[in-house]
Amino acid sequence: MTLTILRSETNSHETYTIKSTKTTLLHALTDIKETQDATLTFTAGCRASVCGTCAVRVNGKEELACAYKLQDGDVVEPLNYHPVLRDLKVDKNKAKETLLQSTAWLHSATEASPTPKDEKFTERQTDCILCDSCYSACPVYAVNPEFLGPFALTRAYRYSVDKREKGVKEILDSVQSNGVWDCTLCGECTLACPKGIDPKMDIMMLRGLSVQEGYNDPSYATQSFGSPNFDFDPNF
């Protein structure tokens, strides 16, 4: 079984042979580092799909190395849109800064008694492990590196519907620029999420909340819908 890895030092792919045919990608990477190439660099943490540290791209798709079952001929590369520190290890600091920009936390909390139904409503969004898979899968970053991104907007939605939050408008204000209206709604983030979160739907819900608060798509005003002097011909 072979495994091909993009190496940062040469910016080229290097192929390794793996003896085991039933193993996770993380086990394979560890074996390569211990027995074949000590310079190979990657990150790992919990080894149980909880911390999100080991996220990489396999054959162009975001995966958690600790959960992915290795297949013969797999090609492994670092996450997209992240500065590569070395090989599969990337710098996630800029991505995490989007959480600060989106102000995804309780701003003006009030006492409330959420019901089990209320908790269930945002349970899925709370499962985010900040693995950055959705960030890496998002095509918007190819043209707008300042985009807040899927997990920041999901977190913003989670708090904007929290019964304890009195400052919903403040959260919505923070996601208008490079935020909810910049998303293409392609759904790649939803497909990439290892926890089954649906950022696309969360962003659509944020758009609805934004409209209710008086916001609108800033590009809407620049769109042309034809001449206002157009004469309708009933015989056409």
Residue pairs with C-beta under 8 A, 6 or more apart in sequence:
1 17
1 18
1 19
1 20
1 21
1 70
1 72
2 15
2 16
2 17
2 18
2 72
2 73
3 15
3 16
3 17
3 18
3 25
3 28
3 32
3 70
3 74
3 76
4 13
4 14
4 15
4 16
4 73
4 74
4 75
4 76
5 13
5 14
5 15
5 16
5 29
5 32
5 40
5 75
5 76
5 77
5 87
5 88
6 12
6 13
6 75
6 76
6 77
6 78
6 87
6 88
7 13
7 14
7 40
7 87
8 41
8 78
8 84
8 85
8 86
8 87
9 39
9 86
9 87
13 75
16 32
16 36
16 37
18 28
18 31
18 32
18 70
20 27
20 28
20 31
21 72
22 69
23 31
23 69
23 70
24 65
24 66
24 67
24 68
24 69
24 70
25 56
25 58
25 63
25 65
25 66
25 68
25 69
25 70
25 74
25 76
26 44
26 47
26 54
26 65
26 66
26 68
27 70
28 70
29 40
29 42
29 44
29 65
29 76
29 88
30 44
32 40
33 40
33 42
40 87
41 85
41 86
41 87
41 88
41 89
42 54
42 56
42 65
42 87
42 88
42 89
43 53
43 54
43 88
43 89
44 53
44 54
44 65
44 66
45 51
45 52
45 53
45 54
46 53
46 66
47 54
47 66
48 66
49 64
49 66
49 67
49 129
49 194
50 129
51 129
52 64
52 129
52 130
52 131
52 132
52 133
52 194
53 131
54 64
54 65
54 66
55 62
55 63
55 64
55 65
55 79
55 131
55 132
55 133
55 136
55 194
56 62
56 63
56 65
56 76
56 77
56 78
56 79
56 88
57 63
57 76
57 77
57 78
57 79
57 80
57 136
58 68
58 74
58 75
58 76
59 74
59 75
60 75
60 77
61 192
62 79
62 131
62 133
62 134
62 136
62 137
62 192
62 194
63 133
63 194
64 131
64 133
64 194
65 76
67 194
76 88
77 88
78 84
78 87
78 88
78 89
78 90
79 90
79 132
79 133
79 135
79 136
80 136
80 137
80 141
81 95
81 135
81 136
81 138
81 141
81 142
81 145
82 90
82 91
82 92
82 94
82 95
82 132
82 135
82 136
83 90
83 91
83 94
84 90
84 91
85 91
90 132
92 130
92 132
95 132
95 135
95 149
95 151
96 130
98 148
98 149
98 151
98 152
99 151
99 152
99 155
101 148
101 152
101 174
102 148
102 152
102 153
102 155
102 156
102 171
102 174
102 175
102 179
103 156
103 170
103 171
103 174
104 152
104 155
104 156
104 158
104 159
104 171
105 159
106 159
106 162
106 164
106 165
107 159
107 165
107 166
107 167
107 170
107 171
108 165
108 166
108 167
108 170
109 164
109 165
109 166
110 164
110 165
110 166
111 164
112 163
112 164
113 163
114 162
114 163
114 164
118 163
121 161
122 158
122 161
122 162
124 195
124 196
124 197
124 198
125 154
125 155
125 157
125 158
125 197
125 202
126 158
127 195
127 196
127 197
128 151
128 154
128 155
128 195
128 197
129 194
129 195
130 151
131 194
132 151
133 192
133 193
133 194
134 149
134 150
134 151
134 188
134 189
134 190
134 192
134 193
134 197
134 199
135 141
135 149
135 150
135 151
136 192
137 188
137 189
137 191
137 192
138 147
138 149
138 150
138 188
138 189
139 184
139 186
139 188
140 147
140 149
140 182
140 183
140 184
141 147
141 149
144 178
144 182
146 178
147 178
147 179
147 182
147 183
148 156
148 175
148 178
148 179
148 182
150 183
150 189
150 199
150 200
150 203
151 199
152 175
153 175
153 179
153 180
153 183
153 199
153 202
153 203
153 206
154 197
154 199
154 202
154 203
156 171
156 172
156 174
156 175
156 179
156 206
157 202
157 203
157 205
157 206
157 209
158 202
159 165
159 171
160 168
160 171
160 172
160 206
160 209
161 205
161 209
165 171
168 209
168 213
169 213
172 206
172 209
172 210
172 213
172 215
175 206
175 210
176 210
176 215
176 218
179 206
180 203
180 206
180 207
180 210
181 207
181 217
181 218
181 219
183 200
183 203
185 200
185 203
185 204
186 200
187 200
189 199
189 200
190 197
190 198
190 199
190 200
190 201
193 199
210 216
